[in-house]
Amino acid sequence: MVDKSSKDIFQQVHRSGRITWLRAAVLGANDGILSIASLVVGVAAANIDRHAVLIAGIAGLVAGAMSLAAGQYVAASSQADTEAADLEIERLQLEVDRSQELAELTAIYVQRGLDQKLAEEVARQLHAHD
């Protein structure tokens, strides 16, 4: 029988925070393998010597890596810009109508399952600490 009081055994590890990274890694690896393999097979099918096939494969790897890196940078920058713009909108709305923002946050917590009174308290405490 397992001792359920042991904290080491029942430590919960949540992996959902890494899903975006994992998805990008799997898609990138799959794309890299398939595109480079296709390139090498295509060059090899042209009856070119091994040295040229190797150079084509290495060139494809470098080009693919640079392309994926640039694409990831642009995607991450776009996401950061969008989040910054949303934060600025929220800051401005807080200055204009703080009570409306408090009501909006309360509604979010009610929608997530808290009762109205608890949702109002949570929203009030969060607003008090920015």
C-alpha positions, -999 to +999 in steps of 0.1 A: +000+000+000+013+035-009+016+060+019-005+089+005+010+114+030+043+113+011+046+146-007+074+134-030+052+107-046+022+128-053+038+160-065+017+172-094+035+183-125+015+204-148+027+204-184+001+226-200+024+256-198+048+239-222+023+229-248+030+258-271+067+251-270+062+214-275+038+220-305+064+243-321+092+218-315+072+189-330+061+209-360+095+223-366+112+189-363+087+173-386+090+201-411+128+199-409+130+162-414+105+160-443+118+190-462+155+181-459+148+144-467+128+155-497+156+179-508+182+152-504+162+126-523+155+151-551+191+160-555+202+124-552+177+114-579+195+137-603+225+114-603+248+139-587+278+127-567+276+122-529+295+154-521+269+175-539+240+157-521+257+163-488+262+200-495+226+203-506+215+186-474+236+209-452+225+240-471+189+229-466+194+224-429+209+259-425+182+276-446+155+257-427+169+266-393+172+303-403+137+303-417+122+287-386+141+310-362+130+341-381+094+329-382+094+322-344+110+356-337+083+374-358+055+354-342+067+360-306+072+397-313+037+400-328+023+383-297+042+405-274+031+436-293-006+425-292-004+418-254+012+452-248-015+469-268-042+451-248-026+461-215-025+497-226-062+495-235-070+481-200-049+508-183-068+535-202-102+519-194-092+517-157-085+554-157-118+562-175-142+539-156-127+518-128-161+505-117-169+491-152-136+473-152-143+459-117-177+447-129-161+431-160-136+412-139-163+401-115-183+388-144-153+368-157-150+351-123-187+344-121-185+328-156-156+307-143-178+293-115-175+316-085-206+329-068-213+366-072-202+376-037-169+357-039-163+369-074-168+405-063-143+400-034-117+385-057-121+413-082-118+439-055-087+424-041-071+421-075-079+457-083-064+468-050-031+452-060-031+461-097 
